[in-house]
């Protein structure tokens, strides 16, 4: 089957379970696809070809296992999820040769479900960026147009799925880092409720914001991966002990009658490109045709979200990245004679410009003279933002709007850090509030010809209903073909 890479994760899983295709055949096809497309896309830091083929041969020898829902399915992991015996770099020189001795809980669950990992995806260094231009190693390209960015920080994960190198990938989302690349690359991306998936083994950027989530070519695929990964983990103190529903059970609904979709004026006004607004508005109109009711809602604190997010995220980054000091693991400057010089040189040489910028700003807002003026106030505004969403969800079931103000931009077009930060205006609030949000491809921009993503946000732990609504809309919209490479 020469077109295996065009299948969805659910389709390939069914073919593998039935024995219609062998694991070796599927894995080799993905590795061939990687070899053919990587020179242009540059989505992967590490390709795990030999290990994947050995695993595939062993699985074929044993035969299909119906108890493993991902049996034999090739997948890719963002390179900040610890993977036993495999280099995990965070896209940074400081961890360029770091090899963990354990798996992240989400990784372990995918392994138990039978997934075969074929690579580790490129990313903005320590997940700090919205374009994957901040990787210490190379820039990743958007498969739809290699002169444009794939989004970030999970840009490698988005690009590898869109390019057909695998059938699903894991990303992480601190302020939109799953949803932005999903929107830019024309795939489905889900940021679950904070605490729904264990963060154990995720190398942290902002501990109160980071969440692991699936990036796939269909809503059903995202539901399958969430089903495997969701659940309480005693190893993670932020993991929430609540029942995990059957995410696949609600798929296939006939219509959207009774569903109220909130449209916040703050997400649909000034600063939004016309082609993005049109594609998203058409998707909302399609939801209304299916019986949904659109209602106006207010998210009046949206204008404060950027400042609030970057104060909190940078403060947490300053704290989390203090562990990378050149002493216990990672890059170390070997020329320094004094301890403080070794710390300084190792961190200066090991961290890139954007990471250093965020560490410095985070340290500043946490300093004794400025804590109350910045961090403490940001924490208070964060609580008010959550209350803003609570009030909105009293009037609607889900909130809909664009993922980003624009489609994927040309590399180097957002050289000003503030311009880049503003790209997150529609996504960061969901992280601050801890609620689930997802990106669904709803068409191509009329001017750019690039994918546009519609964002759905809902109350905490509503992923089952959100996936159900998204899957019904997905069936009503024309599907995007795979980009030509």
PyMOL commands that set and color helices and strands:
alter all, ss='L'
color gray80, all
select helices_A, chain A and resi 4-6+9-18+23-41+49-62+93-95+105-112+125-127+155-162+179-185+219-229+265-267+274-289+302-323+339-350+353-366+371-392+417-422+428-433+463-476
alter helices_A, ss='H'
color red, helices_A
select strands_A, chain A and resi 44-47+74-78+116-121+169-173+188-191+211-216+260-264+293-297+398-402+437-444+451-458
alter strands_A, ss='S'
color yellow, strands_A
deselect
rebuild
show_as cartoon
